[in-house]
Amino acid sequence: MAATGSTLVDAVSTPAGIRVPGAGRRLGDVIDETTTVATPVWARAAGWAALSAAGAGLGWVVHQLPDWILRLPFAPMRGPLRLASRLPEPEATIGAVLLGTLAGLALAFLADRESLTVRMSRTEVTLTRPGSTRTVPRADVAVAYRERDQLVLLGRTGRELAREPSHLASGRLASLFGAAWSERDPYADAYRRWVPGLPGIPAEAEAVFVARQVALDRGDGDDARELRGELARLGFVVRDARKRQHFRVT
């Protein structure tokens, strides 16, 4: 079958014997026009409004807790609770609600950072979220799939081209990527768990794995993300499960 002057095949086999659906296609043969898939503006605005309102409500509840707890016959820390309950009104209520609202807005900001926009042009796939933009040549993308709450793009050799947080519906992404879309990671069975001193891993990669495990253990997502890129440069694709690193070699 041909389209836009190129021959298409349904799948190719990698050197490891893994058949990758659509990996023989050029993504440019599937979709010609510029297309964008994004979280609707109204949904993002609704998220900000809902989380700020929830924060305000939680602030009000926390402000009422001292009075409620003091009604219990065996309430602990009665002295500090009495002081909290005697704060002047309406300033105390306003302050608690304001603090709760700010906490809700902070949570909304963190959630909004994962609002991904995928834009497909004739030559590029651009992944954009607040504060971050990544562009991948369209012809390099062989497979796209979702791994939990992330969108992953792979090249023809299985190399990871991009991995971005995403809550976009799988159906919309499947329509966008066409034949390159896969419902699962075609290399899922090729991963091994990393442990220190595992044979066959070069010393340079081992050092990066160790540093990345430290980052995962302390919850430093930015550092773990940067070190993932370093491992990709060394020929390793990494995915995490409960702060455990699993890898495959490209």
N, C-alpha and C positions, 0 to 999 in steps of 0.2 A: 504494500500500500504506500502511496506517495502523497506528499503534501508539501506545498511551497518549494518544490524542486528537490526534496530530500527523501531518501529512503528511510522508512520507519520499521522497527522491529519491536516485538512485544517484550522481549527480555534478552539480557545477555548474561553469560556466566563469567564471574570474576576468576582470577587465578586460584582463589581458594575454593572454587567450585560452587559458590553461592550465586544463585540466579536472582538478579535484581530486576523487578518489573519495570519496564519503561526505560531502563538504563541505556538502551541503544538509541533512544530518541534524543533529538535536540529539543529542548523546551520551546525553542522558537518555532518548531513545527506544529506545536499544539495550539498556541494562542498568539495571534498576530497583533491585536490592538492593545493599547495601554489599559490596564485594568487595576482597580484598587479595591482591596478588602480591608475594612477598618472597623473598629468599635464605633457604633453610632454616637454622635455628639450628645444626643439626648440621654443615652445610656451612661455616658461618662458623667454628665451633669447630675443625673439621678443618683449615681453612686456617691458623688460629693455631698449632695443634699442629704441622702439617707444616713451616711456615716456621721456627718456633723450633727444631725438631729439625734442620732443614737448617742453620740458623745454628750450632748447637752442633757439628755434624759438620764444618762448614767451619772453625770455630775450632780443632778438634783437628788438622785437616789442616795449617792454617797453622802451628800449634805444632810439627809434625813436620818442616816444610820445612827448617829449618837443618841438622838431622842428615842429611837426604837429600841436600841440596845439597853438604854437605862431603864426601860420598863420591865426588863427581865429581872427576876429576883436575885439571880446569881451572876449578874453582868460583871465581867472583868474590867480592870482599868477604869473604874468609875470616875476618878479624879480628872484625868485627861478628857474623858468623854463629856463631863460636865462643862469643862472649859470650852470644848468645841461647840457644845449646844448653846452656850451663852454669847457666842459671837453676835455682833450687832446685825440687825436686819434693816433693810433688805440687802445690805451689802454682802452678807455671807452667802445668801442664796444666789445673788447675781454672780459673785466670784466663782462659786462652785459650778454653775451652769456655763460660765465663760470658759473655765478651765476644761470642762468636759467637751465643749464645742471645739476648742483648740486641739484636744487630743483626737477627736473624730476627724478633724481636717488633716492632721498629720497622718493618720491612718489612710485617709482618702488619697493623699499625695503619694504614699508608698504604693497603694493599689493602682493609681493612675500611671505610675512608671511602667507598669506591665501592659498598658493599653497599646497593643501592637498594630501598626498599619503596614500592610504588605502591598507594594506597588510593583506591577509587572509592566515593563515597557518592551520594546522590540529587542533591546540589547541587555537589559539589566533587571535584576530582582532587588528591590530596595526594601529593607526591613527597618522601620522607624518606630521608636517609642520616645517619650519625653526624655531629652538629654542624650539620646543615642541613635545613630543612623549607621546601618551596615549595608553595603552594596556588593552583590555577587553577580558576575557575568551570567547572563541568562543561559547561554549555551553550556555552561559548566554544570548546571544543576541536573543531576540524573534522578534523584529520589528526594521527595519531600514527605515528611510524616510528622505526626504528633507523638511526643513522649510525655505522658502526663500533661503538665501545663506548659510545655515547651514545643516550639516549632523547630524542626531540625531539617537542614538541607545537606545532602550528600553529593559528592562528585562521583565520577565513573569508577574510580578506584576504591570507593568506599570512604574517601577522606571527608571529614566533616567540614563543610563550608561555612555553616552558620548554625547557631543555636540561640534562640531568643524566647523569653517568656511570652506566652500567648494564651489568651482565653477566647480566641476566635473559634467559631463553630467549625468542626471538621468538614461538614458539607460545603461550606463556603470556600474553604481552602482546597478541597478536592476539585471543585469547579474551576478554581483559579489555576491550579497546577496541572490539571488534566492527566495525561498518561504518566506523568512523573510522580503522581500522588500514590502513596502506599498507606494502607491501614495500620501497618506495624513496621518496625525496624527490620529490614530484610537481613540484617547482620546480627539479629538478636541472639542467635545461638553461638556466635563466635566470641562472646565476651568471657573473660576470666577475671576472677577477683584478684586484686593486687594485695600482696602482703610483703612486708620488708624482706629483702634478700631473695626474692623470687628469681630462679635461674632464667637466663635469656634476656634480661632487661639490661641495657647498657647503663653504665655508671651515671652518665649525665641524666638520663631519663629517671633513674632510680632516685637521684637527688631531688628532681622536680616532684615525683610522686610523694616523697617524704614531706617536702615543704607544703604540698597541696593538702596532705592529710592533716597537717597541723592547722592549716587555714580552715578546713572543714570542721575540725574539732572545736575551734574557737568561734565558729560561726561567721567567719570573714568571707562573705560571698564574693566581694570584689576581687580579693586576692585569689580565691579559688578559680574564679572565672579567668583571670589573667594567666594563671598557671595552666589551666586547661588549654589555652591557646599555645603556650610553650610546648606542651606535650603534643599537640597537633603538629607543630613544626617538626617535632622529632619522629612523627609517624605513628602516634598513638591516639586513638579515639577513646574518650573516657565518659562514663556515665556514673551517676551516684545513686546509691540506695541506702538510706539510713546512715549517712556519713561514711559509707564504705565505697571505695573506688573499684569499678569494674572497667576493664579495658579490652581493646582489640587492636591489632596491628594492621595498618593500611599497607 
